[in-house]
């Protein structure tokens, strides 16, 4: 039996234009505009080795190396890089990309995520992920992917927290930095997004945080509640 898609004619590829949120803006990566802030965020010596451990780049602690990378990344249509800009400060505190953009089949991946110390484990970081997923499904994509090294336990935990479904491991999938990578695959599909979107909106709402900034309900709890309702 075949699943015929009578109404699907492809998705709209993401454009090189800003995506605005409540806590962050995703701005198309621009070397002159974001270079100074982003270099400061990614080269912070505290935890720099860990931040780059599972990325294809070596730690970007030298400005010349960083400038070469950002010039190339800013010109890339796929991966399409965005700077994650904190709306409260106007500073670029991290970067991420939409990649493997297959509009004909409605599949897109988020990757190259590097959230600096000011972004990690914050509302802003969660919103940065949410904005990309929401754009994907609003543009007609059927599938939004997250992939990571199977050895990268924090990334796998983040994918599950964000509501992605684990699909399995591709063994000996890639070689990077001279190492083998078994790749863990996760996805969200379009039929799941309305429930997840509702949970994200509830979690990001100011009312979900007390005066000290602590969450009243976790995203995981809200996703579970949304799936049961």
Residue pairs with C-beta under 8 A, 6 or more apart in sequence:
8 106
8 140
8 142
10 103
10 104
10 105
10 106
10 140
11 103
11 106
11 108
11 136
11 139
11 140
11 141
11 142
12 103
12 139
12 140
13 101
13 103
13 139
14 80
14 98
14 101
14 108
14 135
14 136
14 139
16 28
16 77
16 80
17 28
18 25
18 26
18 27
18 28
19 25
19 26
19 82
19 131
19 132
19 135
20 26
21 87
21 127
21 128
21 130
21 131
22 87
22 127
22 204
23 86
23 87
23 88
23 122
23 123
23 124
23 127
23 204
24 84
24 85
24 86
24 87
24 124
24 127
24 128
24 131
25 85
25 87
26 82
26 83
26 84
26 85
26 96
26 128
26 131
26 132
27 33
27 34
27 82
27 83
27 85
27 92
28 74
28 80
28 81
28 82
28 83
29 70
29 73
29 74
29 81
29 82
29 83
29 95
30 74
30 83
31 67
31 70
31 71
31 74
33 83
33 92
34 70
34 83
34 85
34 92
34 95
35 66
35 67
35 70
37 83
37 91
37 92
37 93
38 66
38 70
38 83
38 92
38 93
38 94
38 95
38 116
39 60
39 63
39 66
39 67
39 70
40 116
41 91
41 92
41 93
41 94
41 116
41 117
41 118
41 119
42 48
42 51
42 60
42 66
42 94
42 95
42 114
42 116
43 59
43 60
43 61
43 66
44 116
44 117
45 61
46 117
47 117
48 59
48 61
49 59
51 59
51 114
51 116
52 58
52 59
52 60
52 114
53 152
54 148
54 149
54 151
54 152
54 155
55 112
55 114
56 176
56 177
57 69
58 65
58 177
60 66
60 69
73 79
73 81
73 95
73 97
74 81
78 98
78 99
78 100
78 101
79 97
79 98
79 99
79 111
79 112
80 97
80 98
80 99
80 101
81 95
81 96
81 97
81 112
82 95
82 96
82 97
82 98
82 132
83 92
83 94
83 95
84 92
84 93
84 94
84 95
84 96
84 115
84 119
84 124
84 125
84 128
85 91
85 92
85 93
86 92
86 93
86 118
86 119
86 124
91 118
93 115
93 116
93 118
93 119
93 124
94 113
94 114
94 115
94 116
94 119
94 125
94 128
95 112
95 113
95 114
96 110
96 111
96 112
96 113
96 114
96 115
96 128
96 129
96 132
97 110
97 111
97 112
97 113
98 108
98 109
98 110
98 132
98 135
98 136
99 108
99 109
99 110
99 111
99 112
100 107
100 108
100 109
100 111
100 145
101 108
102 108
103 141
105 142
106 140
106 141
106 142
106 143
106 190
107 141
107 142
107 143
107 145
108 136
108 141
108 143
108 144
108 145
109 144
109 145
109 146
109 147
110 129
110 132
110 133
110 144
110 145
110 146
111 146
111 147
115 125
115 128
119 125
119 128
123 204
123 209
126 162
126 200
126 203
126 204
126 219
127 204
129 162
130 197
130 200
130 204
132 144
133 144
133 188
133 193
133 196
134 193
134 197
134 200
136 144
137 144
137 190
137 193
137 197
141 190
142 189
142 190
143 187
143 188
143 189
143 190
144 187
144 188
144 189
144 193
145 185
145 186
145 187
146 155
146 159
146 162
146 164
146 185
146 186
146 187
147 183
147 184
147 185
147 186
148 155
148 156
148 159
148 183
148 184
149 155
149 181
149 182
149 183
149 184
150 156
150 169
150 181
150 182
150 183
150 184
151 182
152 184
155 184
156 166
156 184
156 186
159 166
159 184
159 186
160 166
160 186
161 219
161 220
162 219
163 188
163 192
163 196
163 199
163 200
163 219
163 223
164 186
164 187
164 188
165 186
165 187
165 188
165 192
166 184
166 185
166 186
167 185
167 186
167 187
168 184
168 185
169 182
169 183
169 184
169 185
170 182
170 183
170 185
171 182
172 180
172 182
173 181
173 182
173 183
174 180
174 181
174 183
175 181
188 196
195 223
195 226
195 227
196 223
196 226
198 226
199 219
199 222
199 223
199 225
199 226
200 219
200 222
202 208
202 217
202 222
202 226
203 215
203 217
203 218
203 219
203 222
207 216
208 215
208 216
208 217
209 215
209 216
210 216
